[in-house]
Amino acid sequence: MTPERPAISVILGTDIYETIRPVVECLRRQTVKDRVELVIIAPRRASLGMSDADGEGLAAVRFVEVGDVSRLAVARATGVHAATAPIVVIGETHTYPDPRWAEALIRAHEGQSWAVIVPGFGNANPNGPLSWAIFLLDYGRWLAGLPAGEIGLAPTHNASYKREVLLSIGPALETALAHGDELTLKLKSGGHRAYFEPSAVIDHLNVTQLAPWLHERFLGGRLIAGQRAVRWPWWKRLLYIVGSPSSRWSFCGGSGEACV
């Protein structure tokens, strides 16, 4: 532990420690691990199964008990509020940062006005065409090795944000941190800019079986559709319903439920 304020906070939501153990081990191998704060969002700390030794060497490990992590976007927003570093990363349980990842992100943010800096992505399980197809579909535009520079689109997760910018979104942060384009739209409407820093490398673990991937895409599509429909006027929702090939129809109301 160090009295110096952490430079970057990594927010991870989980139910048990074993789920995030590989990510935490990557954080403990960072060249600037003493500047990395880990914020764990979990139902209960007592049932997490993490010892003090598991976070040894990091600047701080903070626990936020939320009772239920099924509403992951809400839990992550709670983590942003609990973080103390000026830079925050909305981490995932299946992304593994290289040892110089945090150092590169901190350096890229220092003295710069970028609201979000996106790392360079690598494939954590490159064996097999489906893994590569899924990886390139999701993260191909941010491949490690592409040139650095300003970008117009950033992923919601695994990117690094200035914490004050996220907090300025207010209560809407709880939905903005879900899948979809809401966070990007809010940042653009606020005049914020994004930068791609390929020297900060993070490897993403991808689905390798077709059926689970199709199921994931279907559920993700429902979530994104629901979020978009909430901000659409009624006539646009009706237009999409009429044009849908589905045999089941429903309006998407203000509750944010997904269209069918």
C-alpha positions, 0 to 999 in steps of 0.5 A: 500500500502507498499513501500516494493517490492512485493514478488509475482505478480498475472497476470489476464486477463479480460474484466470487473472486475466482472469476476475476483472479486472472485479471487481478494477477495481470494488475499485480504484474503492472510496471506501475502496480503501486499506482493502480487501484482495484474497485471490486463490485460484489454482492457481499465482501464476506462471500467473495473469497478474496484474501488481503494477499490477493491484492498485495502490491496494488495502490488500494483494493476497495470493495463495494457491496451492492447485493446484486450484480445482475444489473451490471451497468448500475454496479459499475456506475457505483464503482465509478463513484467509489473510485478515487483515481482521476482515471477509471477503467470499466474492466471485464472478467475476460480481458487481460492487460499487458504489464505496461498497459496501465503505465501507457494509459496513465502517460497518455492521459497526463497533461491531455484533455482526452476524455477517453483513451482506448487501448490496443486490443489483442486476441487472448485465444487466437486459435481458431477462425471463429475466435478471430472473426468475433474478435475482429468484429468487436475490436478490429477498429482498435487493434494493437499495432494500428497507428495512434491518434484521435478516434470517433468511437470508443468501446464502453468497456476496457477503455479508460475515462477521466472520472470527472467526465463520467461523473458529469453524466449524472444519474444517466451513467447507470444506463450509459455504462450498459451495452450500446452507444449511449455513452458515446453519444453523451460524450460527443454531445458534451464536446469530449474527445477520444484517443487511441493509444496502441502501446497500452495493450489488453488481450480479449478472450473471445467466445469460440463456439457458434451457438453461445455466440449467437445467443450472446448476440441476440441478448445483446441486441435486445438490450441495445434495442431497448436502450435506443427505443427509450430515446426514440419518438413514438413514430420511430418505434412504430416504424421499426416494429412494423418493419420487424420480421418477428411474429411477436410485437411490443412497444419499448416503454420508458422502463427500458425493456427491450423490443421483441 
